[in-house]
Amino acid sequence: MTAALSADARTRGHEMSAISTPRRLLGLYLLLGFSAGLPFYMFNAVLTLRLARHGVDIVIIGFFAWIALLPTFKFAWAPLLDRYDVPGFSRFWGGRRGWIMLSQLGIFLSMVAMAFTSSDESLPLTALFAILLAFWTTTLEVAADGWRIELSPTQAGQAPIVAANLWGYRSAMVAAGSGAVLVAAWADWTWAYLVIAVAAFAPFPILAAMRPEQEGMTGRSRALIAGTLASLVAIFAAALVTAAFGWALLSAMQGVGFSAKTNVTPIVLAIALLPFVALAVALPRIRRLPVDALAAMSAFAVPYVELFWRYGYAVLAVLAFVSLYRMGDVLTLTLSHPLWNEAGYSLRQIGVADGVVALSASMAGVALGGWLATRLPLVWTLAIGAVTAAAGNWVYVWLWHSEAAAVVLYTSVAIDQFGNGFAGAVFVVYLSMLVSPTYPGAQYALLSGFAFLLPRLLAGASGTMQTEIGYDGFFLLSGALSFAAIFLLPVIARVKGRTPP
């Protein structure tokens, strides 16, 4: 990567000029949401279903949910996207688009690798390629989120862009889930992953055909070749580092006796508390920092320190709220597909449920959530979202105790996806309003990542929880955790940050 500062004002101005109308801006974020949504299901819900169909133990399937923890830590590399450019791509198309194009190449190659290891005979190899897919998907989201907040930093401006982005994201998730499952029913899992890999790569040539960063710039072909070669080197290096780290981690876990029979729930809860404890210890010192101390900090640290400096102790309440708000959605996504499989539904029925049913319900939820976010106080729309999200979890208790019938499955999925879409749209607007326009990418990455830390930690223990309390107990608990976020709303509504430097 080159050390050109891709987030400076001059570059932003050139990149913004490529999107000259609100309609083009909405279309762009519909496309970017589609780009990120397709691979998400392939390392998450579709993968858990694939593992379940191959007879993998439910506890091991739960462990695979920890792959979705990777986006939680995107703050660790988010500042790099603000500071460095992708050779070739960024010179011609700009910093944000350069990272998006690199990410799409990484997504495509990771999914192809998952296709050719779809027998799951080597679970460590399956995990390796799923982790790489999650990493490149997250990198794409970081670049797109930072650009979105830069382009429209107000609540009124964010709501329609968020809605467009989530329409693309959720329609792609549904297309991936439904499409992959139906292809697997007609052919096999290898073809399922190959088809989605090709579909996920479709936006790449569209981005490559867009106007350059600066008017009159030439050398599109040279930039494309140079960017592709640099991207392949970065993708290969990421694979080597991930493989080495994974081998070391597995060896260490086996060395201490960790296995599928280990009760991981207490361990997970203890780990989940560590960030809150560490932050509570650091906050007094951060709160006392003078304004000029922030300006003297490194480019990596200042976005995060500024956020904690601005909100002070109130940030603990904010982080507790965001950790609970999407809890039910994450836990449901982990075990809903294994639940459907064990309840006796066929791949074709699951494909239809993940297709037209989920898409229509999710889009309706996103549209209503985005619309209300522009017309009601945000605290009221957050409360409605918590209720709808909880209902989407509790409906699966009814499914589990009902005879397997298409109408039961489709009704349950519709309620779940409507609540998920509504809560998701409102939540993204809320997080976007917390960040500073000076550090949008890094701070949004931290908040959105932290929001899913506790849920995804618990999701990894979902198989263990299911063996203890059953599917009905699991979904009752996950819904109750989402609903509990309502009790923090009176505190959240009063949170005001200090004026940033």
N, C-alpha and C positions, 0 to 999 in steps of 0.2 A: 504494500500500500504506500502511496506517496503522502507526504506530509502537508499537502495543501489543505488549508482550512476551508472545508466545503460548506460550513454553516455561516460564513460571513455575510454581511448585508449585500455585497455586490452579487455574490452567487445566488442568494435567495431571490434577488430582484430578477435575475435572468431566468431562473427556473419558474418563478411565478408568471413571467411574461408568456410562457408556453401554454398557460391556461388562461385564456383571455376572457372567458365568460363563466358565470355561475353554472350554466348547463354543462360546460366542459369539465368544470371542477367536480360536479356530482358524478358525471360519467367516469371520470378518472378514478374516483374513490369507489365507485361500483366495481370497476375493473380490479383495483387493488384488493378490495375485500374478497372478490372471487379468487384472486391469486393465492391469498393466504388461507381461505376456507377450505379449498380442495384438499391440501395435504393434511390438515388438522385431524380430520376423521380417520385418515389412513394410519396414523400412529396412535390413535386413541380408540374410538368406538369400534371401527372396522377391525382393528388389530385384536381387540379383546374378543370379538365374535369369532375371528379366524382361529385364535388360540382355543376358544371353547369348542369349536367344531373339530379341532384336532385332539380333543380330550385332555388338554392341559389342566392341571389342578386349579381350582378357583382361587386358592391363596397365591399361586404363582401369577395368575392373571392379574390379581390385585397389585402385585409388585410391579407389573409392567405399567401400571398407572403412574408410577413415579417418573416415568419418562416425561410426562407432562409437567414435571417440576422445573424442567429446563427454562421455560419462559419466565418462571418466577425470578430467575437470576439474570434476566437480560440486562439489568442495570449494570452488571459487571462489564459488559462490552458495549453498551449503548453509547458512552462518550466517544468511543473509537469511530463510530459512524458520523459523529459531528466533526471530529478532528481530521480524519484521514479520508482520502479519495481512493476509489478503485481505478488502477491504471487503465487507460483506454476508455472505459465506459464513462467515468466521471468527467474526463477532459472534454468529451463531446456532448454528453447528455446531462451533465451536472451531478453533484454529489449524491443527492437522494436517489435519483434514478439509477445511478451507477451501482449503488448497494442493492437496489431492488433487482436489477438484472443479474448481479452475482448470485443473489439469494435464489432466484428462479432456476438458475443452472444447478445450484446445490440441491434444490428440491427435486428437480427432475432426475438427477443421477442417484440420489438416495432412494427414491421410489422405485427406480429400475432395479437397484440392488435388492430391495425388499421383494420385488416380484420374483427374482430368480433364487430367492431363499424362502419361498412361500410354503415349503413343506414343513417348516419349523422344526426340522430335525436337530438343528443346533440353536437352542434358545439364546445363548450369548451372541451369536451372529445376528439373529433376528433383532435383539436388543440394540446392537451396535448401529445397524442401519436405521432403526426407528429413532434413536437418539440423534443421529445426523439429520434426519428429516425434520425432527423437532427444532434443532438448532437453526437450520436455514429458514424454516418457516417463521421462527421468532425474529430472526434478523430482518426478514422482509417486513414484518409488522413494526419493528422499531423504526425503520427508515420511513415507512408510510405514516406512522403516528406522529413523528416529529414534524414532518412536512405538513400534515393536516393542521396541527396546532399553529404552526407558523403562518399558514395561509389564512386562517380564520380563528383568531384567539377569543372571540366573544361567545357567550352562551347561545344567543340567537343565531349566530353564524354556524356554530358547531352542530346544532341539532339536525339540520337537513343533511350535512355532510356525514355525520355519524349514521343517520338513517340509511343513506345511500351505501355507505361502507358496510353496514351490517346486512343490508339486503344482499349485497354481493357475497359477503362472507357466509351468511346462513344459506343462501341458495346454493353456494358451492359446497358447503358441508352436506347439504341434503343430496346434491347431485353426486358427491363422492360416496356418501353412505349408501344411498339407494342404488346408484349406478354400480358401485363395486360389488355389492351383495347380489344384485341381479346378474351381473356378468359371472360372478363366482358360481351362481346357481346354474347358469347355462354352460359355462366352460370350467374354469378353475380359478384359484386365487392368483396365480401368476398373471393370467390375462386381466384379471380385475385390477391389479396394481399397474400393469402396463397401460391400460386404457386411461386410468386417472392420471398417470404420469404425463401422458401426451396432452391431456386436457389442461393440466396445471401449467404446462409449458407454453400454451397458446398465447398468453399475454406478452411473452418475450419479444416476438417479432413486431407486435404492435408498438411496444416501447421503443424498439430499435428503429422503427419508421417515424417516430415523432421528431419534432423540430429539435435542432441542437440547442445547447445551452446559450450560445450567442448567435445572433443573426449573422448569416454569411459564412459561418464556419464550415470548412470542408474536411474531407478525410473520414467520412462515415465508415467506409469499408476497413480502413486501417485501424480505426478506433474499435470496431467490432472484433477484429481479429486479435488485437492486443488485449482487449478486455476479456475475451474468451480464454486466451492462454493464461493470463494472470489469474482468472477465476478458477481454472482447472488446477493450477498450483495451490491456490488457497483451499480448494475443496479437498484435494489429496492430503494436504498438511493437516486439515481438521480431522480427517478420517484417521490418520496415524496417531495424532494426539489423543483422540477419543478412545481408540483401541487400546493404547498403552494405559491410559487412566482406568478404563474399564477392567482390564486384566488385573491391575494392581488392587482395585477395589474389591473385585470378586475373590481374589486370593486372601485379602485381609478379612473379609466377611466369613469365608470358610475357615480361616484360621481361628476365629473366636467362636466357632460353632453355630453360626447363623444358618438357618434352614427354613423350609416351608412350615415346619412345626413350631417355629419361634413365635411367641405372642408379641407382635411388634407394636400393638396399640399404645401401651405405656411409653415405649421408647419414642414413638412418633410425637406423642403429646409433650414429652419433655423437650424434644428438639424444637417443637413449634413455639415453645415459650422463650427460647433463647434470644431471638431478635428483640422481643419486647423488653426483656431484662437488660440486654446490652444497650438498647436505646434509652431506657429509663436512667441508666447509669451515666450515659454520655450527655443527656439533655441539659443538665444544669450548666455544664461548661459551655455547650453550644449556645445556650440562651444568653450567656453573659458576653459573648463575643461582640466587639465593636464592629461597626459597619466596614471600616477599612480593613479589618482582618479577613473578611470574606473576599475582598478584591485581591488580596495577596495570596490566596490559596491556589493550589494546582487546578488545572482545567478539569481533571478527573473528579476531584473531591467537592468543588464548590457547588455544583448543582444540588447535591444531596444535603450538604451542610446548610445551604440557603433555605431549603424546604423546612428543615427542622428548626432553624433559627426563626423563620417567619411564623410558624405555628406554635412553637414551644411545646409545653406539656399537652396541649390540645391534640397534637399529632398522635398521641397514644390512643385517644378515643377514635380519631379518624381511622387509624390502622386497624383497630379492633372492629370497627364498623365494616370496613371494606373486606376484612377477612371473613366475616360472617355472611355478607350479603349474597355472594355467589356460591356459598357452601353447597347448597342442595343441588344446584345445576351440575357442579363438578362431580359430586358423589353419584348422582343419577347417571351421568354419562359413562361412568366406570362400570357399573353393574347392570344397567338397563338391558344391554344386548345379551349378556349371559342369562339374565332373567327371562327374556323372551325365548331364548334357546331352550332353557330348562322347562319353561311352561309349555313347550310343544309346538311353537310356531315355526313354520318353514322359512327357508331363505327367501322365497318369493313373497310371502306375507310380510316379512321383515323389510324387504326391499321396497314394497309399496308403502309401508308405514314410514320408512325413512325418506320416501320420495314425495309424492304429491301431498300426502297428509301433513308431514312435517314442514314442508316448504310453505304451504298455504297458511298454516297456523302460525309459524314463526314469522312470516312476513307481516301478517296481521298484527302480531304482538309488537314487532319493531316499529311499524307505522304508527300504531296508537301511542306507544311509548315516546317516540320522537315528536309526535304532534303535541302530546300533553306537556312534554318538557319545555315547549315554547310558550305555553299558555297558563300553566299552573306553577306555583312555587315548587322548586325542585324537591323540597322535603316531602311534599304530598305525593309526587310521582314516585319517589323512592319508596314510600310506604306502600303504595299500590303494587309496586314491583315486588316487594318482599312477600306480600300475600299471594300474588299470582305464582311466584316461584315456588313457594311452599306447597300450594295446591298441585303443582306439577309433579312434585315428589310423592305426595300422599295418594295420588290417583293410582300409583303402581301397587299399593296395598290391595286395592280393589281388583286390579288385574290378576294379581297372584292368587287371590281366592276365588276367581271366576273360572268357568270352563273356557278352554282355549277357543276363541271365536274371533273372526276378523274384526267385527264391530267393536269388541272390547279392546283389542290392540289399537285400532285406529282412533278410538275415542280417547284412550289414555295418552297416546302420542300427541294428539291435537292439543289436549289440555297442557301437557308438559311443555311442548314447543311454543305455545302461545305465551305462557308465563316466562319461559326462558328468553324469548325474543323481547318481550316488554321490559323485563328487568335488565337485560343486557343493554338496550338502547339508553335507558335512563342512567344506568351505571357509568357508561362511557362518557356521557355529558358531565356527570358529577365529577369524575376523575379529571376531565379536561379543565374544569373550572378551578381545580386545586393547584395546578402547575403555574409556574412563572413563565411569561412569554419569552424571557431571556434564556431559559433552559428547558424548552418544551419536551424535546426528545428524551433526555436523560431522566427528568423528573416523572414524566408519564410512564417511562419504562419501570422506574422504581415503584410507583404506586400501583400500576396494573400488575406488576410482578408480585409485589407483596400481597395484593388482594387474593392471589391464588396460592400463596405459600401454604397456609394451614389447610385449605381444602384439598390441595393435591398431596400434601403429606398424609392426610387421613385417607385419601383415595387409595394410596398404596397399601393401607391396612384394611381396605374394604373387604377383601376376601376373608381375612381373619375375623372381622366383625360379622360377616354373613354366616360364617360357620357357628358363631356363638349365639346370634339373635335371629337368624333366618332372614329371608328377603323382606318379609313384612315389617319386622322390627327395624331393619336397616333403613327402609324408605320412610318409616315413621320418624326415625331419628334425623335423617337428612333434611326432611321438610321442617322439622322443629328448629333445627339450627339456622336455616334461612329465615324463618319467621322471627327468630330471636333478635335479628338486626333492628327490628322496629323499636325495641326498647332503648336503643342508642340514639334514635333520631332526635329526641329533644336536646340531647347534648350536641349532636352534629349541627343542628340548626343554628346554634349560638357560636360556633367556631368562626373566629375572624383572625386573619393573619396580620402580622405587622407589615408596614410598608417596606418592601424590599429595597436594597440599595440600588 
